[in-house]
């Protein structure tokens, strides 16, 4: 056969003259918590890998308290070409331990928030990178465990990315850049934030369910599992406020109550007066009641030189009403995918990202809001950081089989809690 020009050049250069792509790195992942958000997280990390194009993600293990939920996600992943053997599908309240003992690079955590401190600490101890859904605790002791886990992750140079997805939405980030970094509207003098929606799902208790199963399958309705919706859902909006102002509030006076909800032991509305340094006050409101006005993940900040409205279509204007343009971020358009792109990119390049302090600060500020509303007291940041008050049952109780569900439709009474 005749020698080709490419072969000739290859021989002259000492190597074949071919264009090659760098090999894609494979990252092995596992999922703990196979409910709706866990299903979403598994999809999101796979989409993030496609978006980056330089990494392949292989889901290698699943864990949940109950096997039917594991099987549901296993079937979903099979349709996406991710085949997980039965030997790597775990159920039970100790299933997280089995996942952390495996040879995987990253663990996705999407259980009920009560379990987050226990599970994150175990993953960090095992040297795993973590994606952790928000919030990361339901009480102050849980938050203190999270701070400790974050510090240990920093020492080990592990990545911990949180599910505070609005920080990965380009519009929200552009507004924050103008306000917090460029000081486009000057010092903040006041504001208001809202998360007003309809109520979330509930599942009537089924025959044969233990107290533990009822709590896990109905977790958004119980404070010991979710922290109440002021922690579980409103934390997104409160985090935006803290992100813009550069730190948590010094104190809060909150109120709330229950108008229509009949399952669980939570309130269905809250209102907060947050006190920040410099006598800056910000109003906060959240509600989960159907057929009322909706206003989710939005806020306003009033500065000496202008005005900011953050949200999906956020605006920043000067005192004359002229709109100020923020930077353009070349991010994935889906904020849930973007947060996983950050996770994967940090692992690929060995540059750890650690969101633990930020997400725990926002979680603790939300806990502070709930405690103030439940007790009717003004609660300071310094007080809540040291608070010994813990929700019961605790995550360890589930593993030990010592779980008693709180009664439905019995709520805290301010002044008597």
N, C-alpha and C positions, 0 to 999 in steps of 0.2 A: 504494500500500500504506500502511496505517496506521503511524504512527510508534510504535515500541515504547517502553516506559519505559526500557529499557536504552539505546536509541539516544538518547533524550532526555537522560538523565543523561550519556551519553558526550559529546554535543555541548556540554552545559553545562560539563563538566569539561575540555573540550578534547582528550579522548582516549577511545577505546572503553573501555567499562566491562567488561573481561574479566579473568578470573583466569588467569594464566599461571604456568607452572613455569619456574624458571631453566634455561637450556640446560645439558645435560650436557656435561662436558668429555670429549674423546676423548684417550686416552693410547695412543701407539703403542709396541708392545713387540716384542722379538725374543728368540728362545731359542737359546742355545748349549749343546749337549749334549742329544741326543734319545733318551736311554735311558729307563729306568723313572722316575727322579726328574725328568727333564726333562718327560716326559709329565705327571707329577703337578703340576709347577710351572705348566705352561701351564693346566691345569684349575683350579688353585687361584687364579690371578690373575683368571680369568674369573668364578669364584664370588665372589671378593672384590669385584669390581665390582658384581655383582648385590646383594651384601650392603649395600654403601654406597649404591647407588641414585643417586649423583650423578656417576658417571663411567662411560664406556664404554671398554673395552679392546679394541684391535684388534691381533691378532698379525700382524706384517707380514713377518717373516723367520725362517728356521730355519737352523741350522748344526750340523754334526757331522762327525767324521772320516770317516764312511762313509755313502754315499747311501741305503742301505736303511733306516737308522735315521731319516734325515730324512723319507723317504717314509712310514714308519709313523706318525710324529707328524702329518705333513701330512694324511693320511687321517683320523686321529682328529679333528683340528681342523675338517676339512671337515664332519664330522657335527655339529659344534657351530656351524656357520654361519660359521666363520672360513676363508675361502678365501685361500690363499697362493700366488701365482703361482710357476711354476717358476724364473723369473728371480731370485727372492728366496729360493731354497733352495740352500744352499751346502754343499759337502763338501770334505774335506781338512783337514790340520792347520793351514792358514792361513785356514780359513773364518771364524774369529773376527774377523780383520782386516776382511773384507768386510762383516760385520754392523756392526762399530763405525763403518764409513764411511757407513752409511745414516742417513737422517733419522728416527731413532726416539728415543723419550724414555727408555726403560728397557730394560735387557738382563737376561734371566734366565740364570743360569749354573748348569749342572747336569752338567758334565763330571766326569771322574775328578779327585780333589783335586789331583793333581800339576800340573794346568794352571791352577788357580785364580789364583795370583799373576800369571802372565803375562796371563791374560784380564782380570782386574780392572784391572790397570794400564793395559791398552789401552783399556778402556771409560771409565775415569776421564779418561785423556788426551783422549779424544774427547768428553768432557762429558756422558756418559750416567749416569743413575741405574742402580743395580744391585741385583738380588736375587742373593745368592751362597749356594749350598749350603755346608753345613759338611762336613768341616773345610776350612780355607782354604789349607792347605799340607801338605806331608809331611815337611818338615825345617826347621831353623832359618833357613837362608838364605831359604827361601820365606816364612817368617813375617816376616822383616825387610822383604822386598819388600811384604808386605801392610800392615805398619805405615806404610810410606812412601806407599802408595796411599791409605790412609785419611786421612793428613795432607793429601795433595793434594786429596782429595774434600772435606775440610772447608774448604779454601781456596776451592774452587769452589762451595761450598754444595750439594753433591750428596748425595742419599740413597743409603746403602748398608745394606741390611737383610740379615741373615744367616739361614740356615736352622736356627738353634738354636731349634727350634719349641717346646721346653718353656717358654721364656721368654714364649710367647704362649698358654700354657694357663692358664686362670683358676685352677684348683686349685693348681698349682705357684706361681703368682704370689702368691696369697693366703698360702700358707705362708711364702714368702720375705719378704713384707711384715711378717708378725709377727716373724720371727726377725731379719732384717737391719736393718729400719727401726724397728720398735717395741721391739726388744730384749726380747721377751716371755719368753724363757727365759734372759735374762742372757748374760754372756760364755760363748762356746763353749769347752768343755774337751776335746772329743774327738768321734769319729764314725766312720761306716763308709758306703761307697757301693758299689753293685753294678750291673753290666750282664752278666748271665749268660743266654745264649741258645744256640740251636742254630746250626750253621754256616750261612753264606750260600751262594749259588749258585756253581757253577764250570762252565766250558765247556771241554770237551776241545778240544785244538788240531785244527783242520781243515786238510786238504790245501790248499796254496796261500796260507795265511795267512803273512804276514811276521811277524817278531818284534814289530814295532810293533802290528800288528793283534791278535796274540795277547794282548799286554799290555792293549790298550784293551778288548777284548771279555771279558777275564778279570780286570779291574782290581782287584776286591775281594780277590784272592788274592796280590797282590804288594805288598811294602812300598814300592817306588819309585812305585807308582801311588796307593795308598790311605793309606800311612803305617802299615800294619798295623791290625788292628781296634781296638787300643787307642787309635788316633787317629781312625779313620773312624767307629766306632760308639760307643765308650765316651766319646767327647768330650761327648756329651749329658749324661751323669751327672756327669762331672768339671766341666762348666760349671755345673751346678746347685750343686755344692760351692763353686766359686769365686764364684758369684753370691751365695750365702748368707754367705760369709765375707769378702767384699769385696775379694778379690785372690787371686792365684795362690800356691801353696805356695813356701816358701823353698828346699826341697830334697825329694828323693825317693830312696828305696832300693826297687828293684823286682826282681822275679824272674818268670820265665815259662818256657814250653817248648812242646813239640809232642807231643801224645799220639796223635792220629788223623789229622790233616789230611795229605794227600799231594800236593796241588797248590799251586803257588806257593811262596813262601819265608818265610811268616809263622809266628808262634806261634799256638797256639789257646787259650792261657790266660796270664793275667798276675795278679800280686798286687803291690800297692804300699803302702808306708808313707810318707804325705805328712807333711812337717814344716811347720807354720805358725808364725807369730810367737807368742811366749808359751809355747813348748814344747807346743803343741797338735798332737796326732797324729791322723790320719784314715786308716783302712784303706780301700784301694780294691781291687776285684776285677773282672775281666772274663774272659769265656770264650765261645768258640764251639764247642761240642761237642754233638752230638745226644744225646738220651735222658738228659739230666742235668737237675737242678733248674733252673728258670728264675726269674730275679729281675732284671728289667730296669728301668732308670731309677728306681731307688729308693735311698734313703739315710736315715741317722739321724744326728742331731746331739744331743749331750748338753751342756746348759748348766747354769750354777749354779742357775738357778731353774726348770728344766723340761726338756722333751724334745720333739724335733721328728722326725717321720717324713715325709719328702717323697716324693711319688709321685702316682699318679692319684687316690688317696684319702688324701691327706696329712693328718696330724693334728699339732696342737701342744697340749701339756698342761703344766700347772704341776707342781710337786713332789708335789702331792696327787693327781695324776691327773685333775684337772678340765680338760676340753677347752676351749681358747680358740678363739673364732670369728674368722676373718679377714674381710677385706673382700670384697664381691661385685663382680666386674669385669664390666661389660656388654659382653663380647666375643663374637665368633662362637664357637660351640661346637666348631668344627674348628680346631685350632691351626695347621694348615697354611694354611688360608684366612685366619686372623687375621693371620699375619705378612705376607701380601700386602695385607691391608686397611691395615695400618700403612704399608706401602710406598706404596700409592696415595694414602692420606690425606695423607701428608707432601708428596707431589708436588702434590696439589691445592691445598694451603694454603701452599705455599712454605716449609715449616718442615722443614729437612733433618733426617733421622735418620741417624746414623752408628754402626753396630754394629761397625765394623772392629776397634777395639782390644779389645773384649770377646771377639769370636769368635777373634781371633788370640791373645790371652792363653790362652784355653782350648785352642786348637790346640797352642800351644807347650808348655803344661803336659803335654799328652798325648804330644807328641814327647819331652819330657823323661822321661816314664815309659818309653817304648819304649827310649830310649837307655840308661837305667839297667838295664833288664832284659837287653838284648842284650849289654851290656858287663860287667854285674855290679858296676858302680861306683855310688857315691852321686853324684848329679848335682844341682847347685844351680841355682836360677833365674838367677843372674848368669852362670854358666857356659854354660847353654844359650842364653841371649840372644846370646852372642858366638860360639857354636860355628860353625866353618866346615864342619862335616861335612854333606855334601849327598848325597842319594840319586841314583843313576844308573840309567837315563838321566834327564836333566833335561827339562823341557817343551820347551826350545829344540831338543833333539836330534831330537824327532819332526818338527818343521818342517823341519829340515835333512836328514832321512833318515838319521840316524846312530844307529840304535837296535839294541841287542843285549839280548835278554831274559835276566834272571838264570835260572839253572837251577832247575827244579822240585825240591822236596823237599830243598833244601839250606838250612839255617837257621843264624843266628849262634850261636856257642857262647860263653857268658859266660866272661870271662877270656882269650879268644882273639880276640874280635871286634875 
